[in-house]
Amino acid sequence: MPVFCHVTACSMASLAMPGMSGFVAELMVFVGFSTSSAYDLTFKVIVVLLAAVGVILTPIYLLSMLREIFYGPENKELTSHEALIDAEPREVFIIACLLIPIIGIGLYPKLLTQIYDVKTQAITAQLQRSLTTVAEWQGQSKSVATLLQAPALD
């Protein structure tokens, strides 16, 4: 079933292989988390260790699944009733509809990041202004009720 083996590409995307959308997503999360100053070092180490466990368990699960699919025992009951055929055009179309965005986003992630980049920068600027205002209020020893009246996000 040479056409049907393209299912492995979807598994590779889930494994976060370079050139696939999963790689871009995991890279953005790891870089964002590791460069953020919002977390202390011990919390970062704990989260990185937990993420490493996930990075190790995911290929074990997915590769053992693929091994069973392609090299597992043949289902005699299924093959005795009907002849197995490779992927039909409908299935090839569905796999292509999934693989094109997976590979496209993996090779050129800016397709998606430019959509939310402007709003993310606006929210970051608003948060920085709010934090500056809160810091100024704390310096003036305002009451807690005044501190809770920070400007709302747009």
C-alpha positions in Angstrom: 0.0 0.0 0.0 2.5 2.7 -1.1 0.0 5.5 -1.3 -1.5 4.8 2.1 2.0 5.1 3.7 1.7 8.9 3.6 0.0 8.5 7.0 3.5 8.3 8.4 4.0 11.9 7.5 1.2 12.9 9.8 2.9 10.9 12.5 6.2 12.7 11.8 4.4 16.0 12.3 3.2 14.8 15.6 6.8 13.9 16.5 7.8 17.5 15.8 10.2 16.6 13.0 11.9 19.6 11.3 9.9 20.8 8.3 6.6 19.9 9.9 4.1 22.2 11.7 4.6 20.4 15.0 8.3 21.4 15.0 7.5 25.0 14.7 4.9 24.9 17.4 7.1 23.1 19.9 10.1 25.4 19.1 8.0 28.5 19.7 6.8 27.2 23.0 10.2 26.1 24.2 12.0 29.3 23.1 9.2 31.5 24.6 9.3 29.6 27.9 13.0 29.5 28.2 13.6 33.2 27.4 10.8 34.5 29.6 11.8 36.3 32.8 8.4 35.5 34.4 9.5 32.2 35.8 12.3 31.4 38.2 15.1 28.9 37.4 13.7 25.9 39.5 10.3 26.1 37.8 12.0 26.2 34.4 14.1 23.2 35.2 11.0 21.2 36.4 9.0 22.1 33.3 12.0 21.3 31.0 12.3 17.9 32.6 8.6 17.1 32.2 8.8 18.3 28.6 11.8 16.0 28.0 9.8 13.0 29.3 7.0 13.9 26.8 9.6 14.3 24.0 10.9 10.8 24.8 7.5 9.1 25.2 5.9 10.5 22.1 8.3 8.8 19.6 8.1 5.6 21.6 4.3 5.5 21.2 4.1 6.7 17.6 6.8 4.6 16.2 5.5 1.5 17.9 2.0 2.3 16.5 3.5 2.6 13.0 5.5 -0.6 13.5 2.2 -2.5 14.3 0.4 -0.9 11.3 3.1 -1.8 8.7 4.8 -4.9 10.2 2.2 -6.3 12.5 0.4 -9.6 11.9 -2.0 -9.8 9.0 -5.7 -9.8 9.9 -6.8 -13.1 8.3 -10.5 -12.5 8.9 -10.3 -9.2 7.0 -8.3 -10.5 4.1 -10.5 -13.6 3.6 -13.7 -11.5 3.1 -12.5 -8.9 0.7 -9.4 -7.9 -1.3 -7.5 -5.1 0.2 -6.8 -2.1 -2.0 -4.6 0.9 -1.7 -5.9 4.4 -0.9 -8.7 5.5 -3.1 -8.8 9.0 -4.7 -11.0 10.3 -1.9 -8.6 9.2 0.8 -5.6 10.6 -1.2 -7.4 13.9 -1.4 -8.1 13.9 2.4 -4.4 13.0 3.2 -3.2 15.8 0.8 -5.5 18.3 2.5 -3.9 17.5 5.8 -0.3 17.2 4.5 -0.2 20.5 2.6 -0.8 22.7 5.6 1.4 20.5 7.8 4.4 20.9 5.5 3.5 24.4 4.4 3.4 25.7 8.0 6.5 23.7 8.8 8.5 25.3 6.0 7.0 28.8 6.2 5.5 29.4 9.7 5.0 33.1 9.0 1.8 32.2 7.2 0.2 31.9 10.6 2.3 34.0 12.8 1.7 37.2 10.8 -2.1 36.8 11.4 -1.8 37.2 15.2 1.5 39.2 15.4 0.0 42.7 15.4 -2.6 41.9 18.1 0.1 40.2 20.2 2.3 43.2 20.0 -0.7 45.5 21.0 -1.5 43.3 24.0 2.2 43.3 25.1 2.4 47.1 24.8 -0.9 47.5 26.9 0.4 45.1 29.5 3.7 47.0 29.8 1.9 50.3 30.2 -0.4 48.7 32.9 2.6 47.3 34.7 4.3 50.6 34.6 1.2 52.3 36.0 0.9 49.7 38.8 4.6 50.1 39.7 4.0 53.9 39.9 0.9 53.4 42.1 2.9 51.1 44.4 5.6 53.7 44.7 3.0 56.3 45.8 1.6 53.8 48.3 -1.9 53.8 46.9 -4.6 51.6 48.4 -5.4 48.1 47.1 -8.7 49.3 45.7 -6.9 51.8 43.5 -4.4 49.2 42.3 -7.2 46.9 41.2 -8.6 49.7 38.9 -5.8 49.1 36.2 -6.8 50.0 32.7 -8.6 47.2 30.8 -7.2 45.5 27.7 -8.6 46.6 24.3 
